[in-house]
Amino acid sequence: MTVFKKMSALLLAGVTIMAAAGCGGGGEAAGGGSGDGKITMGFAQVGAESGWRTANTKSIQESAKTAGIELKFSDAQQKQENQIKAIRSYIQQKVDVIAFSPVVESGWDNVLKEAQAAKIPVILTDRAVDSADTSLYKTFLGSDFVEEGRKAGKWLVEEYKDSTDTVNIVELQGTTGSAPANDRKAGFAEVIGAESKFKVVASQTGDFTRAKGKEVMEAFLKSNPDIDVLYAHNDDMGLGAIEAIEGAGKVPGKDIKIITVDAVKDGMQALADGKINFIVECSPILGPQLMDLAKKVVAGEQVPARVLTEETTFTPEQAKAALPTRPY
Ligand code: GYE
């Protein structure tokens, strides 16, 4: 959809909300269900699969408190059906705003249409949906995962710039069908694809968890005797893989170079210890911006269609410097 169309859709949606607030006499749209002017948010979280997710949940819970927003929170245990159930229950409870981090990109149109019909605005946080109708949600707050993948690839290109040998790479993907797995893979492939010496010899999902990261890396090690690099879509899978690499008698960070994404504390510690070589940061601290957007959306104000988080990258030296003050 064009930017113009998106803007018109947002404008229209804004008008609808204001109209509902105007004639509804304190109805669903403006300050809501409870009638006390307090905003109630229903948040459908993905799960508790990683250190990133734990920090993200904490950020959302703390910022809701600070912002005076009543939070109804659910954990879907990485299952889309649970998230859909939670969203339906928020619609039934007539919350003022629904926010969620969609576990996978596809399959959301029906439940989003139900929210729209109930005039409850929806905010996407962290992960995107692939719905063609972007009027089904007000805004999407989160990282640029393709850019994260590119950053990982650029480090690798620089690291091997003086070598003509083949570089055998294994990839641990995030949850199949999720925006960060699709995009981190695509951004990385785009950059390394420019040089034929880079070969992805195996690529499989580790579902963003430490246990799965370990298990899949063990299998990779068995079938590929000659792995030079591991690219893991998050720290946790990288940390699991480190156990597998050590278990196979190899030295992580040396025999096999490791790139991960997130930069949570445990990952940063492994980077400082030289077991990981490079981390692309993905910030889980989305709570303050989310609460801000929620207030605006409930008040019928215009918000940007896309809000990006600011992020950096870390080398071992930078990790050592950042660790003492790292909040998560
Ligand atoms: O990178 C990973 C988590 O969606 C950005 O989900 C998030 C990802 C994060 O499980 O650790």
Residues whose N, C-alpha, C, O or C-beta is under 5 A from the ligand:
A	BS01	GYE	E49 S50 W52 R53 D126 R127 P180 F208 H233 N234 D262 C282
